[in-house]
Amino acid sequence: MDTEGKGIYLDNAATSYPKPECVYQAVDRFLRQCGGSPGRASHRKAREADAVVADARASVATLFHVEDPSRIVFTCNSTESLNLAIRGSLRPGDHVVLTDLEHNAAVRPLWKLREGLGVGLTVVESGPEGVVDPARVAEALTPRTRLVCCVHANNVLGTIQPIAEIGHRTRARGVPLLVDASQSAGVLPIDVEAMGIDLLAFTGHKGLLGPPGTGGLYVREGLPLEPLKHGGTGVYSESLEPPDVMPEGYEPGTFNTPGLAGLAAGVRFVLETGAARIGAHERELNRRFVEGVREVPGVRLYGPSDLARKVGITLLNLEALDPADVGRILDRRFGVMVRTGLHCSALSHQRLGTKGRGAVRFSFGHFTTPADVDTAVEALRAMALATVS
Ligand SMILES: Cc1ncc(COP(=O)(O)O)c(C=O)c1O
């Protein structure tokens, strides 16, 4: 039971909460003590802000094993990163291979380009366990394929995709691989070179434990990419043409520098703790939760039985109740906060047969405790028994 009234936050796949203390301090310190605009002046506050951005870039590069930090472009979130990668890569008549596990942040820009540019799309279906077969991705490639788009960990089921095996095949065929790391960055080890990733979209506010409004895109050297936006970059200001330089050419306008200060702190926390260790903790909580709710009458669990193939996400329904009611009762009566309904991934819900009423998603974070999980299980048990009697 939530005795302190603060609630038990199990919606970490939407955004992580709480953040490590160092993240709050970094944002506060930047706003109070620095406050300069990076890349725009040479006075001390601007130089300090430059150092904050450089530190964030270097930390992210270290986490993803990127040798040259200038290959990391900062954006507002994964949605912007995916739009940049997709819109920046494709031309009329190109073909794209994606999976049926993609988030709307990837699917919708692709659907718009299908209408607008006549881009061809092939959706590869995942297997019964919610995992895509790399051989089927390779089979879908055509001479016109200019991009393969694959989520690393799906946000509805949490299933982890075999990115290295897919990357091995796309590299062999010379097709760029775009990976959506929104649910995996910070909880699964990522090495862009070893995994054959050409474009890696990440968001700052989930597993990287940073503030909302931060994110980025890794772009492999030599990969042509059109910017999404144009404007002041702080470099080549004499030119009316947007500068073709990495990363500034893709980052016009003033940064969310306090956010990047927080992101750098979050990523440092992940580096010090270890993404694999954080992921293992979240998987263990997931296992505890699934073992508990399996015993609850009327619970329908979705997704693979092999929990090692998932991040810390579980999707379920209580047969007798609408998912929205489950979420409302969990919050109001038991203090447990979860996400309900459809989870911004129309293709995943279509595949699961949950497109009508959706489902309830529990997602665990670094600061979730086993006692939090037990409270959620007991709350579901109490609700299930109340609906039976
Ligand atoms: C797999 C996946 N991709 C993309 C996104 C979009 O992230 P953001 O809202 O930070 O842009 C999310 C967010 O839920 C996600 O889970």
The ligand as a Gaussian input file, in Angstrom:
#p B3LYP/6-31G(d) Opt

LIG

0 1
 C        9.618000       3.081000     -29.101000
 C        9.356000       4.556000     -29.029000
 N        9.702000       5.341000     -30.060000
 C        9.510000       6.664000     -30.030000
 C        8.952000       7.276000     -28.932000
 C        8.773000       8.752000     -28.946000
 O        9.539000       9.335000     -27.920000
 P        9.369000      10.884000     -27.601000
 O        7.956000      11.058000     -27.136000
 O       10.350000      11.161000     -26.528000
 O        9.628000      11.611000     -28.845000
 C        8.567000       6.507000     -27.834000
 C        7.902000       7.124000     -26.661000
 O        7.085000       6.560000     -26.001000
 C        8.792000       5.109000     -27.872000
 O        8.449000       4.313000     -26.860000

